[in-house]
Amino acid sequence: MKVAIYARYSSDNQRDASIADQMRVCRAFAERQGWTVAQEYSDHAVSGAHAASLRFPSVDARRVEPPI
């Protein structure tokens, strides 16, 4: 199954390493599941409410397979 990873942090109290850590954990999870990471997305210092209008439309448009 092909999957996409979306990582973000929303406050000035977090840092770019938060994104790298999330990506690392998600890549490892995908590998354990036998999934292929087809795309990675990230937003830096963006609230969840605002992020939905920024990145999620592009993720939806590129969806490759629905989860089971």
SULKA-V302672 format. One record per residue. N is the residue number from 0. RES is the residue in three letters. SS is DSSP state (@ for helix, = for strand, . for the rest). Layout:
# SULKA-V302672
n: {N	N}
res: {RES	RES}
ss: {SS	SS}
This chain:
# SULKA-V302672
n: {0	1	2	3	4	5	6	7	8	9	10	11	12	13	14	15	16	17	18	19	20	21	22	23	24	25	26	27	28	29	30	31	32	33	34	35	36	37	38	39	40	41	42	43	44	45	46	47	48	49	50	51	52	53	54	55	56	57	58	59	60	61	62	63	64	65	66	67}
res: {MET	LYS	VAL	ALA	ILE	TYR	ALA	ARG	TYR	SER	SER	ASP	ASN	GLN	ARG	ASP	ALA	SER	ILE	ALA	ASP	GLN	MET	ARG	VAL	CYS	ARG	ALA	PHE	ALA	GLU	ARG	GLN	GLY	TRP	THR	VAL	ALA	GLN	GLU	TYR	SER	ASP	HIS	ALA	VAL	SER	GLY	ALA	HIS	ALA	ALA	SER	LEU	ARG	PHE	PRO	SER	VAL	ASP	ALA	ARG	ARG	VAL	GLU	PRO	PRO	ILE}
ss: {.	=	=	=	=	=	=	=	=	.	.	.	.	.	.	@	@	@	@	@	@	@	@	@	@	@	@	@	@	@	@	@	@	.	.	=	=	=	=	=	=	=	=	=	.	.	.	@	@	@	@	@	@	@	@	@	@	@	@	@	@	.	.	.	.	.	.	.}
